[in-house]
Amino acid sequence: MWNNARLLNALAALVTSAALLALGLEAASWCVHRPMFTLRGVRVEGEEGALRHVSAAAIRTDALPRIGGNFFTTNLESVRQAFEAVAWVRHARVRREWPDHLVVKIEEHEPLGIWNDERLMNTHGEVFAANLEEALADGDLPRFYGPEGSEKDVRQRYADFAGWFEPMGLKPIEVTLSPRYAWQVRLDNGTTSGLAVKFGRESDRDMLHERVARMQAAYPMLASKWPHLTLVDLRYPNGFALRAEGLKVAEDPKLHARPLRAALEARAASPPASRVPAPPAGHQRI
């Protein structure tokens, strides 16, 4: 009899607890869905001050219609995804603000250049879609070309080229990685089309830097003699070829190049280029 009483008491307590829990959940649900908890607004802020590219119109059109629920029931992850679908938004962080607001912190894409003439690349080497004309409102951007998946490599090489060519007073305006993974950079040197520098395929991690150093050693003399250089071809192992506006190739290229080659060897400590194949017509072999 005693055991039966204890069992009945336990069952009664369990039923009472379940009933109270159900009533509590019902009351909570009733409170949560009261009009006072309807979302009254969404405050949007930039991670680093005012937003430059993300517009209120784009937020109203592309993000706000995707927000459902009230202060308690809205899914913050869904809100984050809705804002990250807006043009120029790289990342969004969302939090609730009592009693009826959401606060969204936005990190914008910072454009670094134009990728394959169609999309933009940000400073992290990520490609995103946005209005190109809007990106160019503050001035021209460098152009980047490369196979899909090479975006971060191209961004890194752009940073390398900017640092390597700065002592020569040259700034990269175009970086290309061909489908065969050969590098070329176009530099702003005051000419109409700029100065193209060809490197070829990268055989080791130091190859590009070493070839830039070879060009840097000779560049002051080259620029003084031919101020309108249009091409420097660094694909040769022991020298390089060049092309410039108004440059004429001598009848005997070997005789014409000998004094200049000797000067370059003294500056760059490069071995003679006698074994280098003749460059295409219109080039001067150094």
N, C-alpha and C positions, 0 to 999 in steps of 0.2 A: 504493500500500500504506500509506504514511504517513497519508494522508488518511482511509483506512478505519479505521485504528487510533484516530485522534483521534475519529472519529464513534462508534466502538464505546465508547470511554472515556466520551464525553459521555452516550451512552444509558445506560450502566451507572450513571453518577453520578445521572442523572435517576430511574432505576428505584429506586436505593438511597434517594434522598431521598424519593420518593413512599412507599416502604415504611416508612421511618422516620416520616414524617408520619402515615401511617395508624396505625402503632403508637402514636404519641404521642397522637393523637386518641382512640384506643380506651382508652388508659390514663387520659387525662383524663376521658373519659366514665365509666369505671369508678370513678374517685375521686369525681367529682361526685355520683354516685348512691349513695355509701356512706351507711349509716344515720347516721353521725356528722354529716352535713350536713342531716339532716331538720330542718325548722323546729320549734323547741321553744317558741317564744313570740312574741307580738307586743306590744310596749310602746307604749301610747297616751299621748300627752302633749298638754296644751293649749299653744297658742302663747303665751298670756299667763297662765300659771298653771293652776290647777285648772279642769277642765271643769264648767260649771254645768248644761248641759242634755243633753249627749250622755251616755247611760247605758251601762254595761257590758252590760246585757241587750240593748240595741239593737245594739251592736257584735257580740255573739255571734250574734244572730239574723240580722242583715242584711249583715254584712261578712265575718266569718271564714269562713263556708261557701263564699265565692267565691274564697278564696285557694288556689291550687294550686301544686305544685312544691316544691322544697326551697330551701335558702339560695341556691344558684346559679341555679336554673332558674325560680324564681317571677318573674312579670312585674310589675315595680313599677308600671307604668302601670295595669294591671288592678287592682292592690291599691288604688291611689289612687282609681280610679273606684268601687270597692266601698265605700270609706269615705265618699266624697262622696255616695253614695246614702243614707246614714244620716241620719235626721231631725236637724236643727239643725247639720249640718256644712256650712260654707260652702266651705272649702278643706282639702285634706289634702296633706301632703308625706311621702314614704316613703323610707327608706334602709335598707340592710343593716347589721347589727351582728354582727361576727364572734364565734362561728362559726355560730350557729344562731338568730338573732333578727332581727326586723324592728322598726324604730322608726317610728311614725306620729305626726307633728305635726299637730294639728287646730286650725283656726280656726273658731270657732263663729259662727253668725249672732247678731248683737246686735239684738234686736227694737226697732223704733222705734214701730210702730203696727200696726193691723189694717187690711188692705186689702180693701175691698168686702165686709166682714163674713165673709169666708171664709178668707183666708190672711193671712200676716204679711208686713210689710215691714221689712227691716233698715235699718241706718243708712247703707247705700250706695244705698238706693233700689231694692233688689232684692227681689222677692216670692218667698216660699218657703212650703212646706207644713209645718205642725207643729201640735202640740196647742195650741189657743187657751187652754184652761184653764191649762196649764202656763205659758204666756207671761204670763198675768194673775196668777200666784201672787205676784208682787212688787208688784202694784198695777195700777190701770187704765192702759190705753194709749190714745193718741189714735186716732181713726178717720179713715181716708182713703178717699175715693171718687173714682173717675175711670175714663175709658175705658182699655181695655188699651193698653199702650204709653206711657201718660202717667205711669208710676210715678215716674220721676226728676224730672219737672216738679213733681209734687205734693210730693215730699220736699223739693225746693228751696224751694217756696213755704211749706211748713210752717216751715222754718228762717227764712225771711224774716219771716213773720207773728210768730213767737216773738220775734224781735228788735224788730220795729216796735211791737208791742203791750206789750212789757215795761215801758216808761216809764209806761203807764197802769195797771199792776198787773194786766194781763189775760194769760191763758195760753191758747193754742189747744188745744182738745180735739177738734176735728173740722175737716177741710179737704176741700172738695168741688170737683171740676172736672166740670161737667155735660157731657153729650154734645155740647152746643153750645159748649163751652169757656168757660163763664162760671164765675167763681170765687165761692165763699162760704166763710167761716170761722165756726166757732162757738167762742166764748170762755167760759172759766170766770169768771163775775162774781158768783158766790154765789147766783144764782137757780136754780130747779129745772131748767130746760131750757137755761140758759146764754144768752149774748148772740150772736145770729146777725148777721153783717155781710155784706151783699151788695155785690159789686163789679161784676158784669156781666162782659162779655167784655173781655179785655186788648187794648187797641188799640195800646199801645206799652209798652216795657220799664219806663217810669217811672210809668205810670198808677196801679198799685196803691199804690205808695209815696206818691204825691201825695195820693191819697184817704184813706189812713191819716193822713197829716199833717193834712189838713183836719179829720178826726174828732178827732185828738189835741188840736188847738187848742181845741176846744169841749168836750172830754170832762169836765174838772173841773166845769164848770158843769152839764152834763147829769147827771152822776152825783150831784151834790148836790141837784138838783131832782127827778130821777127815779132813785132808787138801784136800782130793779129794772128796768132796761132789758132788753128781750127781742129787739129788732131795731133795727139801724141800716142803712138802705138808702142806699148810696153811689153808686147808679147815676145819680144826677142830676148834670149837669155843673157846676152852680153852688151846690149845697147838698145836703142829705140829709133823709130822712124817718126817723122813729123810732117805735117802739112800746114801751110799758112797762106793767108791771103797775099797774093803777089809773089809767092815763092816760085822760082824757076829752077828746074833741075839742070845742072851743068851737063855738057856733052860727055864728059868723063866723070861719073859720080864718085869714083875712087879718089881722083885727084881733088875734086871739089870738097870731099868730106874729110880729107886727111888732116888739114890744120884744125878743123873743128873737132874731129875725133880726138886728136892729141890733147886739145884743151879739156875736153870732157873727161878723158882718162885721168888727167891730172887732178880734176875736181872730184870725180866720182870713183876713182880707183877701179875702173872697169877694164877688163881685158879687151883687146882689139876686136872689132866686130867683123873681121874679114870673112868669117865663116857664116855670118848671118845671111839667109837668103835675101835676094833683092826684094825690096818692098814694091807694092803696086805703083803704077805710074802716078805721078803727082805727089809722091812722098819724097822726103829727103832722109836718107839713112844716116844715122849718127853712130 
